[in-house]
Amino acid sequence: MAGPTSRKVFPDAKAALAGILKDDMTIMAGGFGLCGVAETLVDAIKETGVKGLTVISNNAGVDGIHLGKLLETRQIRKMISSYVGENKIFAQQYLAGELELEFNPQGTLAERIRAGGAGIPAFYTATGYGTVIAEGKDVREFPNSPRFAGRKYIMETGLWADIALVHAWKGDTEGNLIYRKTARNFNPMMATAATVTIAEVEHLFPAGELEPDQIHTPGIYVKRIVHTPNAPKRIENRTTRPHPTPTH
Amino acid sequence: MAWSREEMAARAAKELKDGFYVNLGIGIPTLVSNFIPEGISVALQSENGMMGMGPFPYEGEEDPDLINAGKQTVTELPISSYFSSSDSFAMIRGGHIDLSILGAMQVAQNGDLANWMIPGKMVKGMGGAMDLVAGVKKVVVVMEHEAKGESKLLKSCNLPLTGAGVVDMVITDLGVFEIDRSGKTPMKLIELATGVTEAEIREKTDADYISAL
Protein backbone atom coordinates (compact mmCIF):
# COMPACT_ATOMS: atom_id res chain seq x y z
CA MET A 1 0.00 0.00 0.00
CA ALA A 2 1.33 3.41 -0.95
CA GLY A 3 1.82 5.79 1.95
CA PRO A 4 0.19 9.19 2.12
CA THR A 5 1.36 11.57 -0.60
CA SER A 6 1.06 15.26 -1.33
CA ARG A 7 3.20 17.91 -3.00
CA LYS A 8 5.03 18.31 0.33
CA VAL A 9 5.90 14.65 0.85
CA PHE A 10 9.22 13.43 -0.60
CA PRO A 11 10.22 9.78 -0.91
CA ASP A 12 13.53 10.10 0.97
CA ALA A 13 15.94 12.60 2.49
CA LYS A 14 18.00 12.93 -0.71
CA ALA A 15 14.91 13.86 -2.70
CA ALA A 16 13.77 16.26 0.03
CA LEU A 17 17.06 18.17 -0.28
CA ALA A 18 17.22 18.14 -4.09
CA GLY A 19 17.67 21.49 -5.81
CA ILE A 20 18.04 23.66 -2.72
CA LEU A 21 21.57 23.11 -1.41
CA LYS A 22 24.34 25.57 -2.26
CA ASP A 23 27.82 26.12 -0.87
CA ASP A 24 28.05 28.80 1.85
CA MET A 25 24.38 28.63 2.80
CA THR A 26 22.97 28.85 6.34
CA ILE A 27 21.24 25.83 7.82
CA MET A 28 19.34 25.52 11.11
CA ALA A 29 19.40 22.08 12.70
CA GLY A 30 16.90 21.32 15.48
CA GLY A 31 17.69 19.20 18.53
CA PHE A 32 19.16 19.34 22.02
CA GLY A 33 22.21 17.10 22.16
CA LEU A 34 21.11 14.11 20.09
CA CYS A 35 17.48 14.39 21.23
CA GLY A 36 15.06 15.49 18.51
CA VAL A 37 17.67 15.82 15.75
CA ALA A 38 16.95 15.39 12.03
CA GLU A 39 19.72 12.85 11.67
CA THR A 40 18.58 11.37 8.34
CA LEU A 41 18.56 14.80 6.69
CA VAL A 42 21.97 15.71 8.10
CA ASP A 43 23.38 12.40 6.79
CA ALA A 44 21.93 13.21 3.36
CA ILE A 45 23.58 16.66 3.43
CA LYS A 46 26.91 14.98 4.08
CA GLU A 47 26.43 12.85 0.93
CA THR A 48 25.86 15.92 -1.26
CA GLY A 49 29.29 17.34 -0.33
CA VAL A 50 27.90 20.89 -0.02
CA LYS A 51 30.43 22.99 1.91
CA GLY A 52 31.13 26.34 3.58
CA LEU A 53 28.00 25.92 5.66
CA THR A 54 26.97 28.15 8.54
CA VAL A 55 25.05 25.91 10.93
CA ILE A 56 22.76 27.28 13.63
CA SER A 57 22.22 24.56 16.22
CA ASN A 58 22.23 24.52 20.02
CA ASN A 59 24.94 21.82 20.02
CA ALA A 60 27.36 20.40 17.45
CA GLY A 61 26.51 16.70 17.63
CA VAL A 62 29.07 14.25 18.95
CA ASP A 63 32.03 12.69 17.14
CA GLY A 64 30.76 10.60 14.24
CA ILE A 65 27.06 11.35 14.80
CA HIS A 66 24.76 14.06 13.42
CA LEU A 67 26.67 17.37 12.93
CA GLY A 68 29.83 15.55 14.02
CA LYS A 69 29.80 13.96 10.56
CA LEU A 70 29.67 17.31 8.75
CA LEU A 71 32.57 18.51 10.89
CA GLU A 72 34.63 15.44 9.96
CA THR A 73 34.15 16.21 6.27
CA ARG A 74 34.86 19.92 6.89
CA GLN A 75 31.59 20.97 5.32
CA ILE A 76 30.88 23.42 8.17
CA ARG A 77 32.64 26.81 8.14
CA LYS A 78 30.83 28.39 11.07
CA MET A 79 28.68 27.24 14.01
CA ILE A 80 26.23 29.39 15.96
CA SER A 81 25.59 27.43 19.18
CA SER A 82 25.27 27.69 22.96
CA TYR A 83 27.22 24.60 24.02
CA VAL A 84 29.59 22.39 22.02
CA GLY A 85 31.29 20.40 24.78
CA GLU A 86 30.61 16.89 23.46
CA ASN A 87 32.68 17.02 20.28
CA LYS A 88 36.47 16.49 20.04
CA ILE A 89 36.72 17.21 16.30
CA PHE A 90 34.99 20.49 16.95
CA ALA A 91 37.64 21.44 19.50
CA GLN A 92 40.50 20.47 17.17
CA GLN A 93 39.17 22.43 14.19
CA TYR A 94 38.28 25.44 16.30
CA LEU A 95 41.69 25.59 17.99
CA ALA A 96 43.38 25.23 14.57
CA GLY A 97 41.41 28.24 13.32
CA GLU A 98 39.57 26.15 10.70
CA LEU A 99 36.14 26.64 12.19
CA GLU A 100 34.41 29.84 13.17
CA LEU A 101 32.28 29.81 16.30
CA GLU A 102 29.68 32.22 17.60
CA PHE A 103 28.45 31.42 21.10
CA ASN A 104 24.97 32.60 22.01
CA PRO A 105 23.35 32.16 25.42
CA GLN A 106 20.81 29.37 24.94
CA GLY A 107 17.78 31.56 25.60
CA THR A 108 19.13 34.30 23.35
CA LEU A 109 19.66 31.72 20.60
CA ALA A 110 16.11 30.38 20.98
CA GLU A 111 14.62 33.89 21.01
CA ARG A 112 16.73 35.07 18.02
CA ILE A 113 15.31 32.15 16.03
CA ARG A 114 11.76 32.80 17.25
CA ALA A 115 12.14 36.51 16.40
CA GLY A 116 13.52 35.77 12.92
CA GLY A 117 10.57 33.52 12.17
CA ALA A 118 8.09 36.08 13.51
CA GLY A 119 9.49 38.95 11.41
CA ILE A 120 11.04 40.72 14.40
CA PRO A 121 14.44 42.15 13.41
CA ALA A 122 15.72 42.68 16.97
CA PHE A 123 14.82 42.63 20.66
CA TYR A 124 16.35 43.64 24.00
CA THR A 125 17.31 41.23 26.77
CA ALA A 126 19.11 41.42 30.12
CA THR A 127 20.90 38.15 29.33
CA GLY A 128 24.60 38.76 28.73
CA TYR A 129 24.68 42.39 29.90
CA GLY A 130 28.07 43.05 31.49
CA THR A 131 29.70 40.07 29.73
CA VAL A 132 31.70 39.58 26.51
CA ILE A 133 28.41 38.71 24.79
CA ALA A 134 27.41 42.38 25.09
CA GLU A 135 30.51 43.74 23.31
CA GLY A 136 29.57 45.95 20.38
CA LYS A 137 25.85 45.60 21.05
CA ASP A 138 23.37 48.42 21.59
CA VAL A 139 22.55 48.90 25.30
CA ARG A 140 19.24 50.42 26.41
CA GLU A 141 17.34 51.21 29.56
CA PHE A 142 13.56 51.42 29.90
CA PRO A 143 13.12 53.87 32.81
CA ASN A 144 9.41 54.45 32.16
CA SER A 145 8.48 50.78 32.29
CA PRO A 146 7.22 49.49 35.64
CA ARG A 147 8.44 46.03 34.64
CA PHE A 148 11.78 46.83 33.05
CA ALA A 149 13.09 49.97 34.78
CA GLY A 150 16.34 49.79 36.73
CA ARG A 151 18.22 47.29 34.57
CA LYS A 152 20.23 47.43 31.37
CA TYR A 153 19.40 45.42 28.27
CA ILE A 154 21.35 44.53 25.14
CA MET A 155 20.00 44.31 21.61
CA GLU A 156 19.99 40.93 19.90
CA THR A 157 18.97 40.38 16.28
CA GLY A 158 16.59 37.86 14.71
CA LEU A 159 18.05 34.88 12.86
CA TRP A 160 16.99 33.42 9.51
CA ALA A 161 18.33 30.46 7.55
CA ASP A 162 18.13 29.18 3.98
CA ILE A 163 17.08 25.76 5.22
CA ALA A 164 15.79 24.44 8.56
CA LEU A 165 16.02 20.73 9.36
CA VAL A 166 13.51 19.68 11.99
CA HIS A 167 12.54 16.40 13.59
CA ALA A 168 8.97 15.59 14.66
CA TRP A 169 7.20 12.58 16.15
CA LYS A 170 4.10 12.84 13.97
CA GLY A 171 3.43 14.74 10.78
CA ASP A 172 0.72 14.82 8.16
CA THR A 173 0.75 15.40 4.42
CA GLU A 174 -0.08 19.08 4.96
CA GLY A 175 3.09 19.48 7.04
CA ASN A 176 1.40 19.81 10.42
CA LEU A 177 3.80 18.55 13.10
CA ILE A 178 3.58 17.15 16.62
CA TYR A 179 6.71 16.73 18.72
CA ARG A 180 7.25 14.32 21.60
CA LYS A 181 8.46 15.16 25.12
CA THR A 182 11.86 16.91 25.26
CA ALA A 183 12.53 16.12 21.59
CA ARG A 184 10.58 19.32 20.88
CA ASN A 185 13.33 21.77 22.04
CA PHE A 186 14.49 24.06 19.19
CA ASN A 187 12.44 22.40 16.43
CA PRO A 188 9.27 24.55 16.58
CA MET A 189 11.14 27.88 16.34
CA MET A 190 13.50 26.68 13.64
CA ALA A 191 10.55 25.46 11.57
CA THR A 192 9.39 29.09 11.34
CA ALA A 193 12.74 30.71 10.57
CA ALA A 194 13.97 29.44 7.19
CA THR A 195 13.20 29.86 3.51
CA VAL A 196 12.73 26.09 3.19
CA THR A 197 11.85 24.02 6.25
CA ILE A 198 12.21 20.28 5.85
CA ALA A 199 10.78 17.94 8.48
CA GLU A 200 11.69 14.33 9.06
CA VAL A 201 8.88 12.56 10.89
CA GLU A 202 8.73 9.22 12.67
CA HIS A 203 5.08 8.73 11.73
CA LEU A 204 3.40 10.19 8.65
CA PHE A 205 -0.41 10.48 8.41
CA PRO A 206 -2.87 11.60 5.75
CA ALA A 207 -4.20 15.11 6.41
CA GLY A 208 -7.14 14.95 8.79
CA GLU A 209 -5.83 12.20 11.03
CA LEU A 210 -3.97 14.40 13.52
CA GLU A 211 -6.11 16.29 16.02
CA PRO A 212 -5.93 19.97 14.87
CA ASP A 213 -6.00 21.14 18.49
CA GLN A 214 -2.81 19.18 19.23
CA ILE A 215 -0.66 20.50 16.36
CA HIS A 216 2.56 22.18 17.58
CA THR A 217 3.83 23.43 14.20
CA PRO A 218 1.19 24.37 11.61
CA GLY A 219 1.91 23.10 8.11
CA ILE A 220 2.30 26.59 6.65
CA TYR A 221 5.89 26.58 7.96
CA VAL A 222 6.84 23.21 6.50
CA LYS A 223 7.70 23.00 2.77
CA ARG A 224 8.93 19.44 2.58
CA ILE A 225 8.40 16.28 4.63
CA VAL A 226 10.13 12.94 4.63
CA HIS A 227 8.98 9.86 6.51
CA THR A 228 11.89 8.25 8.44
CA PRO A 229 10.33 5.40 10.45
CA ASN A 230 13.65 3.65 11.02
CA ALA A 231 15.87 6.60 12.00
CA PRO A 232 17.97 5.80 15.09
CA LYS A 233 17.07 7.41 18.41
CA ARG A 234 20.14 7.80 20.54
CA ILE A 235 20.80 8.33 24.24
CA GLU A 236 23.91 10.36 25.10
CA ASN A 237 23.95 9.76 28.86
CA ARG A 238 21.97 6.72 29.89
CA THR A 239 21.13 7.18 33.58
CA THR A 240 18.92 4.78 35.53
CA ARG A 241 17.97 3.84 39.08
CA PRO A 242 17.64 0.31 40.40
CA HIS A 243 14.25 -1.36 40.42
CA PRO A 244 12.74 -1.35 43.89
CA THR A 245 13.31 -4.62 45.71
CA PRO A 246 10.07 -6.59 45.89
CA THR A 247 8.82 -6.80 49.48
CA HIS A 248 6.91 -10.00 50.12
CA MET B 1 36.64 19.84 58.82
CA ALA B 2 34.33 21.29 56.26
CA TRP B 3 31.19 20.35 54.40
CA SER B 4 31.22 17.48 51.90
CA ARG B 5 29.56 17.85 48.49
CA GLU B 6 26.44 16.20 49.93
CA GLU B 7 26.42 18.53 52.94
CA MET B 8 26.75 21.55 50.64
CA ALA B 9 23.81 20.24 48.59
CA ALA B 10 21.80 19.65 51.78
CA ARG B 11 22.49 23.24 52.90
CA ALA B 12 21.41 24.55 49.49
CA ALA B 13 18.19 22.52 49.79
CA LYS B 14 17.24 24.65 52.82
CA GLU B 15 16.72 27.54 50.37
CA LEU B 16 13.82 25.63 48.77
CA LYS B 17 10.34 26.76 49.75
CA ASP B 18 7.08 24.92 49.26
CA GLY B 19 5.67 25.56 45.78
CA PHE B 20 8.95 26.81 44.28
CA TYR B 21 9.82 26.30 40.63
CA VAL B 22 13.56 25.57 40.57
CA ASN B 23 16.36 25.09 38.07
CA LEU B 24 19.35 23.03 39.24
CA GLY B 25 22.70 23.20 37.43
CA ILE B 26 25.06 20.33 36.73
CA GLY B 27 27.36 18.91 39.47
CA ILE B 28 26.73 19.56 43.19
CA PRO B 29 23.49 21.49 42.40
CA THR B 30 22.01 18.32 40.87
CA LEU B 31 22.50 16.60 44.25
CA VAL B 32 20.16 19.15 45.87
CA SER B 33 17.18 17.12 44.59
CA ASN B 34 18.21 14.33 47.00
CA PHE B 35 17.80 16.64 50.02
CA ILE B 36 14.40 18.28 49.46
CA PRO B 37 13.05 18.79 53.01
CA GLU B 38 10.09 16.78 54.24
CA GLY B 39 6.74 18.44 53.56
CA ILE B 40 8.12 20.69 50.84
CA SER B 41 7.13 20.20 47.26
CA VAL B 42 9.04 21.85 44.42
CA ALA B 43 8.96 21.51 40.62
CA LEU B 44 12.29 21.12 38.87
CA GLN B 45 12.71 22.82 35.48
CA SER B 46 14.97 21.44 32.79
CA GLU B 47 15.90 24.17 30.31
CA ASN B 48 15.68 21.84 27.30
CA GLY B 49 11.91 22.03 27.69
CA MET B 50 10.41 20.33 30.72
CA MET B 51 8.80 21.41 33.99
CA GLY B 52 8.31 18.84 36.73
CA MET B 53 11.32 16.62 36.11
CA GLY B 54 11.21 13.18 37.73
CA PRO B 55 14.03 10.86 38.83
CA PHE B 56 16.17 8.66 36.58
CA PRO B 57 14.13 5.86 34.94
CA TYR B 58 14.26 2.24 36.02
CA GLU B 59 16.68 0.23 33.93
CA GLY B 60 14.99 -0.74 30.67
CA GLU B 61 12.56 2.19 30.82
CA GLU B 62 14.86 4.86 29.35
CA ASP B 63 13.22 7.07 26.72
CA PRO B 64 15.53 8.81 24.20
CA ASP B 65 12.92 11.60 23.89
CA LEU B 66 13.00 12.33 27.62
CA ILE B 67 16.27 13.86 28.80
CA ASN B 68 17.45 16.68 31.07
CA ALA B 69 19.82 19.54 30.31
CA GLY B 70 22.77 17.26 31.07
CA LYS B 71 21.45 14.91 28.35
CA GLN B 72 20.68 12.29 31.03
CA THR B 73 17.56 10.12 30.77
CA VAL B 74 14.86 11.21 33.25
CA THR B 75 11.16 10.53 33.87
CA GLU B 76 7.94 12.51 34.06
CA LEU B 77 5.67 13.16 37.05
CA PRO B 78 1.93 13.83 37.35
CA ILE B 79 2.72 17.60 37.30
CA SER B 80 5.03 17.46 34.26
CA SER B 81 4.74 19.60 31.15
CA TYR B 82 6.83 19.90 27.99
CA PHE B 83 7.51 23.01 25.90
CA SER B 84 9.86 24.46 23.32
CA SER B 85 13.25 26.03 24.06
CA SER B 86 11.84 29.54 23.52
CA ASP B 87 9.01 28.85 25.98
CA SER B 88 11.55 27.39 28.39
CA PHE B 89 13.69 30.51 28.30
CA ALA B 90 10.64 32.78 28.40
CA MET B 91 10.00 31.11 31.76
CA ILE B 92 13.59 31.73 32.81
CA ARG B 93 14.10 35.22 31.41
CA GLY B 94 10.62 36.39 32.32
CA GLY B 95 11.33 35.89 36.03
CA HIS B 96 8.90 33.01 36.52
CA ILE B 97 11.44 30.62 38.05
CA ASP B 98 11.91 31.14 41.79
CA LEU B 99 15.38 29.75 42.35
CA SER B 100 18.46 28.76 40.37
CA ILE B 101 21.22 26.78 42.06
CA LEU B 102 24.42 26.54 40.05
CA GLY B 103 28.16 26.01 40.26
CA ALA B 104 30.86 28.63 39.69
CA MET B 105 34.54 29.15 39.00
CA GLN B 106 34.54 32.56 40.73
CA VAL B 107 32.11 34.85 42.55
CA ALA B 108 32.88 38.48 43.44
CA GLN B 109 31.68 40.32 46.52
CA ASN B 110 29.34 42.44 44.33
CA GLY B 111 27.57 39.32 43.00
CA ASP B 112 29.47 39.03 39.71
CA LEU B 113 29.64 35.41 38.56
CA ALA B 114 32.16 33.62 36.31
CA ASN B 115 31.38 30.02 35.43
CA TRP B 116 31.68 29.52 31.67
CA MET B 117 35.13 30.16 30.30
CA ILE B 118 38.84 30.20 31.03
CA PRO B 119 40.73 32.21 28.39
CA GLY B 120 43.24 30.11 26.45
CA LYS B 121 41.32 26.89 27.09
CA MET B 122 38.77 25.31 24.78
CA VAL B 123 35.47 26.84 25.69
CA LYS B 124 32.43 24.60 25.72
CA GLY B 125 29.89 27.41 25.79
CA MET B 126 27.62 29.07 28.30
CA GLY B 127 24.54 26.98 27.49
CA GLY B 128 21.68 28.46 29.51
CA ALA B 129 23.76 29.87 32.38
CA MET B 130 23.69 33.52 31.26
CA ASP B 131 19.91 33.39 30.84
CA LEU B 132 19.39 31.74 34.23
CA VAL B 133 21.45 34.26 36.21
CA ALA B 134 19.88 37.19 34.35
CA GLY B 135 16.30 36.03 34.78
CA VAL B 136 15.71 33.82 37.82
CA LYS B 137 14.43 35.56 40.97
CA LYS B 138 17.06 34.15 43.35
CA VAL B 139 20.48 32.80 42.34
CA VAL B 140 22.41 30.54 44.74
CA VAL B 141 25.96 29.43 43.93
CA VAL B 142 27.34 26.21 45.38
CA MET B 143 31.10 25.82 44.97
CA GLU B 144 34.34 24.83 46.69
CA HIS B 145 35.76 27.77 48.63
CA GLU B 146 39.19 27.44 47.01
CA ALA B 147 40.64 26.03 43.79
CA LYS B 148 44.30 24.98 43.90
CA GLY B 149 44.76 26.98 47.12
CA GLU B 150 43.30 30.18 45.62
CA SER B 151 40.12 31.78 46.91
CA LYS B 152 37.19 31.57 44.49
CA LEU B 153 35.36 34.28 46.44
CA LEU B 154 37.02 37.45 45.18
CA LYS B 155 36.99 41.26 45.37
CA SER B 156 36.44 41.10 41.60
CA CYS B 157 36.39 38.23 39.12
CA ASN B 158 39.33 37.93 36.73
CA LEU B 159 37.63 35.36 34.50
CA PRO B 160 35.07 36.45 31.87
CA LEU B 161 31.68 36.98 33.50
CA THR B 162 28.52 34.94 33.11
CA GLY B 163 26.56 37.77 34.68
CA ALA B 164 27.25 41.08 36.49
CA GLY B 165 25.72 41.49 39.97
CA VAL B 166 23.56 38.38 39.76
CA VAL B 167 24.39 36.18 42.79
CA ASP B 168 22.30 36.35 46.01
CA MET B 169 23.94 33.59 48.05
CA VAL B 170 27.15 31.55 48.00
CA ILE B 171 27.41 28.18 49.74
CA THR B 172 30.95 26.80 49.94
CA ASP B 173 32.47 23.89 51.81
CA LEU B 174 33.42 26.40 54.54
CA GLY B 175 30.29 28.49 55.01
CA VAL B 176 27.41 30.53 53.65
CA PHE B 177 27.51 34.13 52.39
CA GLU B 178 24.74 36.55 51.44
CA ILE B 179 25.18 39.16 48.74
CA ASP B 180 23.05 42.26 48.25
CA ARG B 181 22.86 42.65 44.46
CA SER B 182 22.10 46.35 44.81
CA GLY B 183 25.49 46.80 46.46
CA LYS B 184 23.96 48.84 49.31
CA THR B 185 25.30 46.49 51.98
CA PRO B 186 28.54 44.49 51.86
CA MET B 187 28.71 40.71 51.47
CA LYS B 188 27.84 38.94 54.73
CA LEU B 189 29.11 35.69 56.22
CA ILE B 190 25.97 34.19 57.77
CA GLU B 191 26.92 30.61 58.63
CA LEU B 192 29.97 28.43 59.29
CA ALA B 193 30.31 24.86 58.03
CA THR B 194 30.74 22.12 60.62
CA GLY B 195 34.08 22.50 62.41
CA VAL B 196 35.11 25.63 60.48
CA THR B 197 36.14 28.81 62.29
CA GLU B 198 35.69 32.37 61.14
CA ALA B 199 39.46 32.78 61.30
CA GLU B 200 39.88 30.00 58.74
CA ILE B 201 37.38 31.64 56.40
CA ARG B 202 39.01 35.03 56.87
CA GLU B 203 42.36 33.53 55.86
CA LYS B 204 40.97 31.72 52.80
CA THR B 205 38.76 34.51 51.43
CA ASP B 206 39.99 37.25 49.10
CA ALA B 207 36.62 39.05 49.02
CA ASP B 208 35.70 41.66 51.64
CA TYR B 209 32.82 40.67 53.86
CA ILE B 210 31.28 41.43 57.20
CA SER B 211 30.43 38.78 59.75
CA ALA B 212 26.75 38.34 60.51
CA LEU B 213 27.06 35.05 62.37
Chai-1 contact restraints between the chains, C-beta under 6 A:
chainA,res_idxA,chainB,res_idxB,connection_type,confidence,min_distance_angstrom,max_distance_angstrom,comment,restraint_id
A,F32,B,N48,contact,1.0,0.0,6.0,A-B,restraint_1
A,G33,B,K71,contact,1.0,0.0,6.0,A-B,restraint_2
A,C35,B,I67,contact,1.0,0.0,6.0,A-B,restraint_3
A,S82,B,G125,contact,1.0,0.0,6.0,A-B,restraint_4
A,S82,B,G127,contact,1.0,0.0,6.0,A-B,restraint_5
A,Y83,B,K124,contact,1.0,0.0,6.0,A-B,restraint_6
A,Y83,B,G125,contact,1.0,0.0,6.0,A-B,restraint_7
A,Y83,B,G127,contact,1.0,0.0,6.0,A-B,restraint_8
A,V84,B,G125,contact,1.0,0.0,6.0,A-B,restraint_9
A,G85,B,K124,contact,1.0,0.0,6.0,A-B,restraint_10
A,A91,B,M122,contact,1.0,0.0,6.0,A-B,restraint_11
A,F103,B,G125,contact,1.0,0.0,6.0,A-B,restraint_12
A,P105,B,M126,contact,1.0,0.0,6.0,A-B,restraint_13
A,P105,B,M130,contact,1.0,0.0,6.0,A-B,restraint_14
A,P105,B,D131,contact,1.0,0.0,6.0,A-B,restraint_15
A,Q106,B,G127,contact,1.0,0.0,6.0,A-B,restraint_16
A,Q106,B,G128,contact,1.0,0.0,6.0,A-B,restraint_17
A,G107,B,F89,contact,1.0,0.0,6.0,A-B,restraint_18
A,G107,B,I92,contact,1.0,0.0,6.0,A-B,restraint_19
A,G107,B,R93,contact,1.0,0.0,6.0,A-B,restraint_20
A,G107,B,D131,contact,1.0,0.0,6.0,A-B,restraint_21
A,A110,B,S85,contact,1.0,0.0,6.0,A-B,restraint_22
A,A110,B,S86,contact,1.0,0.0,6.0,A-B,restraint_23
A,A110,B,F89,contact,1.0,0.0,6.0,A-B,restraint_24
A,E111,B,S86,contact,1.0,0.0,6.0,A-B,restraint_25
A,R114,B,S86,contact,1.0,0.0,6.0,A-B,restraint_26
A,A126,B,A134,contact,1.0,0.0,6.0,A-B,restraint_27
A,T127,B,M130,contact,1.0,0.0,6.0,A-B,restraint_28
A,T127,B,D131,contact,1.0,0.0,6.0,A-B,restraint_29
A,T127,B,A134,contact,1.0,0.0,6.0,A-B,restraint_30
A,G128,B,M130,contact,1.0,0.0,6.0,A-B,restraint_31
A,G130,B,L161,contact,1.0,0.0,6.0,A-B,restraint_32
A,G130,B,A164,contact,1.0,0.0,6.0,A-B,restraint_33
A,T131,B,L161,contact,1.0,0.0,6.0,A-B,restraint_34
A,V132,B,P160,contact,1.0,0.0,6.0,A-B,restraint_35
A,R180,B,D65,contact,1.0,0.0,6.0,A-B,restraint_36
A,K181,B,D65,contact,1.0,0.0,6.0,A-B,restraint_37
A,K181,B,L66,contact,1.0,0.0,6.0,A-B,restraint_38
A,K181,B,Y82,contact,1.0,0.0,6.0,A-B,restraint_39
A,T182,B,N48,contact,1.0,0.0,6.0,A-B,restraint_40
A,T182,B,G49,contact,1.0,0.0,6.0,A-B,restraint_41
A,T182,B,M50,contact,1.0,0.0,6.0,A-B,restraint_42
A,T182,B,L66,contact,1.0,0.0,6.0,A-B,restraint_43
A,T182,B,I67,contact,1.0,0.0,6.0,A-B,restraint_44
A,A183,B,D65,contact,1.0,0.0,6.0,A-B,restraint_45
A,R184,B,G49,contact,1.0,0.0,6.0,A-B,restraint_46
A,R184,B,S84,contact,1.0,0.0,6.0,A-B,restraint_47
A,N185,B,N48,contact,1.0,0.0,6.0,A-B,restraint_48
A,N185,B,G49,contact,1.0,0.0,6.0,A-B,restraint_49
A,N185,B,S85,contact,1.0,0.0,6.0,A-B,restraint_50
A,F186,B,S85,contact,1.0,0.0,6.0,A-B,restraint_51
A,P188,B,S84,contact,1.0,0.0,6.0,A-B,restraint_52
A,M189,B,S86,contact,1.0,0.0,6.0,A-B,restraint_53
A,K233,B,P64,contact,1.0,0.0,6.0,A-B,restraint_54
A,I235,B,E62,contact,1.0,0.0,6.0,A-B,restraint_55
A,I235,B,P64,contact,1.0,0.0,6.0,A-B,restraint_56
A,I235,B,T73,contact,1.0,0.0,6.0,A-B,restraint_57
A,E236,B,K71,contact,1.0,0.0,6.0,A-B,restraint_58
A,N237,B,K71,contact,1.0,0.0,6.0,A-B,restraint_59
A,N237,B,Q72,contact,1.0,0.0,6.0,A-B,restraint_60
A,R238,B,E62,contact,1.0,0.0,6.0,A-B,restraint_61
A,R238,B,T73,contact,1.0,0.0,6.0,A-B,restraint_62
A,T239,B,F56,contact,1.0,0.0,6.0,A-B,restraint_63
A,T239,B,Q72,contact,1.0,0.0,6.0,A-B,restraint_64
A,T239,B,T73,contact,1.0,0.0,6.0,A-B,restraint_65
A,T240,B,F56,contact,1.0,0.0,6.0,A-B,restraint_66
A,T240,B,P57,contact,1.0,0.0,6.0,A-B,restraint_67
A,T240,B,E59,contact,1.0,0.0,6.0,A-B,restraint_68
A,R241,B,P55,contact,1.0,0.0,6.0,A-B,restraint_69
A,R241,B,F56,contact,1.0,0.0,6.0,A-B,restraint_70
A,H243,B,Y58,contact,1.0,0.0,6.0,A-B,restraint_71
